[in-house]
Amino acid sequence: MLDIASRTVFAVWVAWSSVYAMRAGLFTSFLGYWGVGAAAALVLLPVGDAMYIGWLASVGSSPSVLAGWPSRGVGGKSSIAA
């Protein structure tokens, strides 16, 4: 019972985070919708763990993560070339 409850709470958090990251422009539509699907599969399907790990790996290897998040460096200049 505790396993189902914890998976449900975690899946809601993953789905909510994916949607809001997509709205803020941090995720592409593909990654956002895949995150919602992986969250639903985490609760409903036996392969949900694999889908979540695949989504997490794709988020970690996305160009925005590999290039560095937009941030302000010395002198207020962005670290990403425009």
C-alpha positions in Angstrom: 0.0 0.0 0.0 2.8 2.4 0.9 4.6 1.6 -2.4 1.5 2.6 -4.5 1.0 5.8 -2.5 4.7 6.8 -2.8 4.7 6.0 -6.6 1.6 8.1 -7.0 2.9 11.1 -5.2 6.2 10.9 -7.0 4.4 10.5 -10.4 2.3 13.6 -9.7 5.5 15.5 -8.8 7.2 14.4 -12.0 4.2 15.3 -14.2 3.8 18.7 -12.5 7.5 19.5 -12.8 7.5 18.5 -16.5 4.5 20.7 -17.3 5.9 23.7 -15.5 9.4 23.2 -17.0 7.8 23.1 -20.4 5.8 26.3 -19.7 8.9 28.1 -18.6 10.8 27.0 -21.7 13.3 24.7 -20.0 11.9 21.6 -21.7 10.8 21.1 -25.2 7.3 19.9 -25.8 8.6 16.4 -26.5 10.4 16.2 -23.1 7.5 17.7 -21.3 4.9 15.3 -22.7 7.3 12.4 -22.3 7.7 13.3 -18.6 3.9 13.3 -18.1 3.7 9.9 -19.9 6.5 8.5 -17.9 4.8 9.7 -14.7 1.6 8.0 -15.7 3.4 4.8 -16.6 5.3 4.8 -13.3 2.0 4.2 -11.6 0.0 2.2 -14.1 2.5 0.0 -16.1 5.1 -2.5 -15.0 7.6 -0.9 -17.5 7.1 2.5 -15.9 10.5 2.5 -14.1 12.2 2.0 -17.5 10.2 4.8 -19.1 11.1 7.1 -16.2 14.8 6.2 -16.4 14.7 6.8 -20.2 13.1 10.2 -19.7 15.6 11.2 -17.0 18.5 10.2 -19.3 17.1 12.2 -22.2 16.7 15.3 -19.9 20.3 14.9 -18.7 21.6 14.7 -22.3 19.5 17.4 -23.8 21.4 20.3 -25.5 20.3 22.8 -22.9 21.9 20.8 -20.1 25.0 20.0 -22.0 25.5 23.6 -23.1 24.8 25.0 -19.6 21.8 26.6 -18.2 21.4 30.3 -19.1 23.1 32.2 -16.3 24.7 35.5 -15.7 28.5 35.6 -15.6 30.9 38.3 -14.6 29.7 41.7 -15.7 26.1 40.6 -16.3 27.0 38.8 -19.5 25.3 35.5 -20.4 27.4 32.4 -20.5 25.6 31.2 -23.6 26.4 32.9 -26.9 23.4 34.5 -28.6 
